[in-house]
Amino acid sequence: MQVEESDLDWVLILAPYRRDGAYLEALLVEHGLPVQQALDAEAFVACITDSPGVVVVTHEALTPDVIEAVSVHLVAQAHWSELPIVVLLDRSVPHARIRSQLEKIWPGARQIYYQRPVAGLELISGIQSALAIRRRQKEVRDHIDKEVEFRLELNHRVKNILASVSSIFQMTRRGAHSVDELAEDFEGRLNALANVHSAVFQAGGDAVSLATVIDLTVLPYRTEGEGRLGVHGPDITITGEAGTTLALCLHELATNAIKYGAMSQVAGKVLLTWEVTSDTEPVFTMEWQESGGPPVSAPTRVGYGTRYIRSALATLFGEPPVMSYAAEGFRCTVSGPLQRISPDDRPERPIL
């Protein structure tokens, strides 16, 4: 019977004398157990490298080559693995001496001994129990591997978050004129970062809905009615990294609009739009357009927010954003290949 090399849930039999091998194979197959029978020592040496779940061997088949092959396999197996070996002993052989010798030679094995003749039901129960333990070993191994991978990923994410927080704080500090201003600006930026990380976590992976990112980011600025800050565009899935970058940029734009731009005036409005167009490859374009605010003019000093937006969006899309200080209102437009921010380049439902 053919078995998968990576599957530990099968039995390797070595019982080459008389009809023991055929009887054991028929018995195990009858009870639904996958079996590979080795007809001689050479075949056994080749089969054991395929990682059986349980080995069943008659004591007279334990030649030096077979014993050595098992020893080599036990040394090579992973630290979590404990190979069950069922040894069938004749009544006439010195049981205690054989067991003592094999326990010294095979310390990395779970050895199970039966005296022949052995009842079929007893043997099946023992092998099924050994396979169940083997499966449990593999489940524990998989759990540990996932746990290690999770911890490494968590460590990587925490380092990235701390680096982002440190960078935001340092740049905010350099642009602040008072402790209160520092605290207010830093808190707002930190909240924007936290909101997106929460959205990514709730999404259950490294991707997040652009609509969710935008809703979380602009919601605090829509308390006076949605008409003052409108959003329109197709919902797409973007990477967590892209979501964080866009959220922080939108936060800076909204903060600037409240302090100096359109939202500092009762009649001022902001329209945030985005679209995906495609001639050959999908292109993502996002625009922040202000209107109805105070007269606009280019700033004499470039602050943290502007520097961050330019640098972050240029890194994200490969092209810097275009910032226009036209009299009718400030405008910021960025465009780049959709594939840079999302594994899914198809627009989905529109946000109305």
N, C-alpha and C positions, 0 to 999 in steps of 0.2 A: 504494500500500500504506500503511495506517495504522500509525503508530508511536507509542510512548509518549514524551511530552515529556522524561521523566526518564531515558530509556534512551539511552546513548551508543553502543550497539552497532548502528548502522544507517548506511546510506550515502545521502547526498544527491547527486543527479546534476543537472547543468545542461549539457545538450548539445542545444540546441533546433534545430540545423540538420541538414538531411538526415534520416537515420534513426539518427543516432548515439545519441540518447537511448534509443530503443526497443531498439537492439542492446545497449547497456551494461546496461540494466535486465534484459533477458532473460538475459544472461550471468551477472550477479550472482545473480539469483534461482535460476538453474539450479544454482549452487554454494551455495545455502542462505543467502544474505546478505539481510537485510531492506533494502529500497530505497524511497526516495521520490524520484520524478522531478519536477523543476520544469520546466514547459513553457516558461517565459519568465522574464525578469529579475524581474518583479513577484512571481511565485510563489516564486522563489528567495529573495527578501528576506523573504518571510513564513515560509518553511520553515526558514531557517537559525536562527531564534530558538528552534526546537524542539531545539537542541543535537544535531546529527548527530555520529556517531562519526568519519566521514570525509566529506570533500567531494570529488567528482569533477567537473571542469569542463573543457570544451574551451576553447582559448585565444581563439577567436573570440567566445565568449560572455562574455568578461571586459569588459563595458561599464563605464563609470564608476559606474553604480548598483550593479552587482554587486561591484566592487572596494570601494566604500564600505561596502556591507552587510557584507562579510567583515571589513573593518577595524573597524567598530563592534562586531561580534560578538567579535572577538579582544580588544578592549579590555575588553569586559564580562565575559569568561570569568574563571573563578577562577585564582589564581596557579599552581595545580598543573597546569592544563590546557594542553596544546599540541595544537591542532587540526591533524590531518593533512589537507593539501590536495593532491590528485592533479590535476596539470595536463597535459592531452594536447595536445602541440604538433605542428603540421604540419612536414614536413621543410623547407619553404620559408621559414619564419619565422625571425627572428633570435633564436635560443635564448638566447644569452648576455645580450643586452639585456633580454629579457623576464624572465629569471630574476633579473637584478640589480635591476630595477625592483620586482618583486613582493617580493623579500627585504627591500627597504627599506620598502615599504608595509605588509607583513604580518610584522613581526618576531616575533609571538607564534604563528607557525604552523610546523608541520613540513611543508615543501614537497617534493613528490615529482614529478618530471617524466618523462614518457614521450614518445617520438617516434612519431608515427603513420606507417604502420600498426603497431600493437603486437600482439604475440601475446596471445591471450586468456588462456592459462595464466600468462604473465608478469604481466599486469595483475591477475588474480585473486590471485596470490601476493603481489603488492605491497599490495593492498588488505587482504587477510587479515592480513598482517604489521602494517599500520598500525592495524587494529582491535584486534589483540592488544596492541599498545603502549598503545592508548587504554584498553582494559580494565585494563591494569596501572596506568595513571595513576589510574583510578578506585579500584582496590583500595588503592593507596598513600594516596590521599586519605581513604578510609574508615578506614584504619588510623590515620592521623594524627589524624583527628577523634575516634576512640575513645580514642587515647592522651591527647589533650588533655582529653577528658571524664573519663578515669580519673584524671588528675593533679589536676584540679579537685576531684573527689570525694574523692580521697585527702587532699588538703590540708584539705578541710572536715572529714573524719573525724579527722584528726590534731589539728586545732584543738579539736574537741569532746572528744577523749580527754584532751588536755592540760588543758583547762578542768575536766574532771571530776576528774582527778588532783589538780590544784591545789586545787579545792574540798574534796575528801576530806581532803587533807593539812591544810589550814587548820582545818577543823572538828575533825579528830582532835587536832591540836596544842592546840586550846583546851580539850579535855576530858581531856588526858593529865596525869598527876601525876608522871611520870618519863620519862626517855629510853627506858627499856626498854619501858614501857607504850606510849609513842608508836610505837616501832618495831614492836611486836607487833600493835597495832591497825591501823596503817597498812598493814603487809604483808598482813594478812588481807583488808582491804578492797580493796587493789590486786589481790590474787589473784582475788577474786570478780569484779572488773571484767575482768581479763584472760581468765578462763575463758569468760565470756559472749561477749566479742569473738572468741575462738577458735571458739566454737560457731557464731556468725554467719558467720564466714569459711568454715568447713567446710561450712556449709549452702549456700554459693555465692550469697548475696544478702542482702537486708535483712530477711529473715524467718528465724525459727528455731523449732524445736519447744519448746513449754513443758516437755515431759518432759525434754528435753536440758538445758535451763536449770536445772531443779530437781535433776536428777541431779548435774550439775557442782557445784551450790552446796551440796547437803546431803551429798554423798559423804564429805567429810572428817569429818563429824560422825556417821557411821554405822559407824565402825570397831569399835565394841563390839557390833555386832549391829543388824540392821535393825529389831528390835522396839522399840528405844529411840526411833527417829525414823521413823515410818511416813508414807508419802505415798499418797494415793488421789485419782484424778480423771481426767477424759478428756484425752487428748493433743490439743492444738490448736496451730495455727501462730500465733505472735505476732510482732510487729515486733521488730527488733533493739533499738530504743530501749526498748520495754516489757520485753524480756528483761533488759537491763542494769539497769533500775530494780528489777524484781522480784528479781533475783539479789542486788543490794546490800541490799535490804530483808530478804530471807531470811537473808543473812549476818549482818546486825545482830541479827535475832531469835535466830539460833542462837548467836551470841556471847554475847548476854545470858542465854540459857538455860543455857549452860555456866558462866558466871560467877556468876549469881545465881538462876537459875530451876530448872526441872525437871531439866535434865541435870547439875546440880551434885550431884545425889543419885543413889545407885545404883539406886533404884527409880523414878526419874523417867522420864517418857516425854513425847514430843511427837508430835502427830498433825497433819500438814499435809494439808488437803483442799481441793478446789476443784470447782466444778460450773458448768455453763451451763444456765440456765433460760430459758424463753421464754413469755411471755404474748402480747405484741405484738412486742417486739424482744428478741433474745438478751441476757441479763444474765450477767456473769461474777462469781462470788463465790469468794473464797479465805479460808480460816480457818486460823490457827495456834493450836492448843490444847495447853497444857501441863498435866500432871498428875503427882502423885506426888513433887512437889518440896517445898522448904521452905515455910513459911507465906508467903502473898503479901500484900503491902500496896502501896498506891500510892507511888511514889517521891516523896521530898521535893524532889529536884532533877531536872529534865529534862535528860538527857544528849544527846550528839550523835546516838546511834543512834535515840532516840525522835523527836527533832526531824526527822531525815532521813526516817524512815519516814512520819511524818505529812505532811511537805511533799511528798515524792516521790510517794506514793500518791494524795494529793489532786490533784496535777498530772496524774497518769496517768489517773485514773478520774473526775475531776471532783467527787469526794466524799472527805473524809478518812476514814481507817480508824477503826473503833471499837475501843478498847483497854479491856479489862476486867481488873481486878485482884481477881477473886473469890477467896475462900479456897481453893477447890479447884484453882486454877491460873490462870496468866495466859492471856488470850485476845486475839488480834488478828484482826479481821475487816474485809475490804474488799470492796466491791461496786460495780459500774458497768457501763455498756454494753460489750458484747463488742467492738463495732466500734472502740472507742478503743484496743484493743491488738492487734487481729487483722483481717486482710482476709478471713479464713475464719471464719464464725460458726457452723460446724457442729461439734459434738463428734465426735471420731473414736474410736479404740480406747481402752478404759480402761487405766489403769496399776494393776496388782495388786501 
